[in-house]
Amino acid sequence: MGGIFQTDEAEFIKQARQFQLPGQTIAVVKNNAYNYGLEFAVKAFAISGIRAFATTSMDDAVKIRQMCGDSADIILMNPTTDFKRARMFNLHITLPSSGYYDTYKHELQGLNIHIEYAGLFNRSGLTDINELEYILKDMKASGIELNFTGLWTHFGYSDEFDGIYEKESGMWLEFAREVRKLGLTPEMIHAQNSASYVRDGIFDGHTHVRLGIGLYGSKPYAELDDKDFIQSSTLSAPIIQFRQLTEGMTLGYGAAFKADKDCTVAVVDIGYGDGVLRARAGYECEIGGKVYPIVALMMSHMVVLVDDDVRADMPVYLYNSKLRIDKYTKLGVGANSEQLGALNYQSLGREIIYDV
Ligand SMILES: Cc1ncc(COP(=O)(O)O)c(C=O)c1O
């Protein structure tokens, strides 16, 4: 058996409870719920009290509806042309541009539509209020009625502290004001990701915050307290064998490791093929409560410089409550979601610890 991503359900739910804004939280469950597992996470979030979910995948949106029943609000953040399923499963869908409106205005009638504002992040969404005015004018001229149930944007700078987030959020708040001036009153107004929510609380006039990483227990930026973000998962792998190296011996592709003195290394059953980022292997792992340097990373294996305290039956931890994902984010390994998203759901074993 190779690497194992293990999650403690009770800890996961505890974190979701302590981070959410009760009754006003949309849980972002895209990319297999940040790789915690879609079904596991949706169920646990529902237990924690969350009733609204956002994803980028139509298939996942349908699964969430099937799991949660009629009462959940499910938002598809990517534009879709699968209007049949959007209708059948009563999803909230996104209006990303006037071009999309022009092409699909007839099919969009009767659906729950969330107007997206592009803002500084600018991945998708209306560029400015003129684009919305154009749509409203055309609706009138063409006798089209659309059900605008939501208004949203995404912040790309909410973990930055050089003034750009203030500009970004200011642009959005101005756009939302202009939308209201046009007479639209969407039931759901949501913009804030974890970092924005931690910094500002919920903005006036907003009905929801749309949270990902904080709900999953990683800090959205470094200057926050560990105890407010419970990391409920560990990533570990077993030792396959030990090798004794004498001074000067090399190991791995291109002599990835060269022993500068006689030493023992442990070969561990996990590699970059399982989603361990190469940059992560530049730091330590933990065995039996002690940290040891990783000296080589291969597709299916990792090599660790060990000492006599390490036994063959000890799991090697890459992430646990001390080796926090957000610690390695701070060290520059990659964003929290990058470290999680890279994990190979096919090759890693999955274990959930249930509180019985
Ligand atoms: C559109 C959108 N909203 C919300 C989130 C949640 O962000 P975070 O995980 O920083 O809370 C994401 C994450 O990437 C996103 O893409």
The ligand as a Tripos MOL2 file, in Angstrom:
@<TRIPOS>MOLECULE
LIG
   16    16     1     0     0
SMALL
NO_CHARGES

@<TRIPOS>ATOM
      1 C1        -14.7420   31.6760   -8.0640 C.3       1 LIG1
      2 C2        -14.2000   31.2680   -6.7470 C.ar      1 LIG1
      3 N1        -14.8460   31.6050   -5.6360 N.ar      1 LIG1
      4 C3        -14.3960   31.2660   -4.4000 C.ar      1 LIG1
      5 C4        -13.2300   30.5430   -4.2590 C.ar      1 LIG1
      6 C5        -12.7520   30.2000   -2.8770 C.3       1 LIG1
      7 O1        -11.5300   30.7960   -2.6080 O.3       1 LIG1
      8 P1        -10.7220   30.4110   -1.2770 P.3       1 LIG1
      9 O2        -10.3580   28.9830   -1.4110 O.co2     1 LIG1
     10 O3         -9.5380   31.3120   -1.3150 O.co2     1 LIG1
     11 O4        -11.6200   30.6710   -0.1350 O.co2     1 LIG1
     12 C6        -12.5190   30.1680   -5.4040 C.ar      1 LIG1
     13 C7        -11.2660   29.4210   -5.2830 C.2       1 LIG1
     14 O5        -10.4270   29.3780   -6.1080 O.2       1 LIG1
     15 C8        -13.0170   30.5430   -6.6830 C.ar      1 LIG1
     16 O6        -12.3730   30.2240   -7.8070 O.3       1 LIG1
@<TRIPOS>BOND
     1     1     2 1
     2     2     3 ar
     3     2    15 ar
     4     3     4 ar
     5     4     5 ar
     6     5     6 1
     7     5    12 ar
     8     6     7 1
     9     7     8 1
    10     8     9 2
    11     8    10 1
    12     8    11 1
    13    12    13 1
    14    12    15 ar
    15    13    14 2
    16    15    16 1
@<TRIPOS>SUBSTRUCTURE
     1 LIG1         1 GROUP 0 **** ****
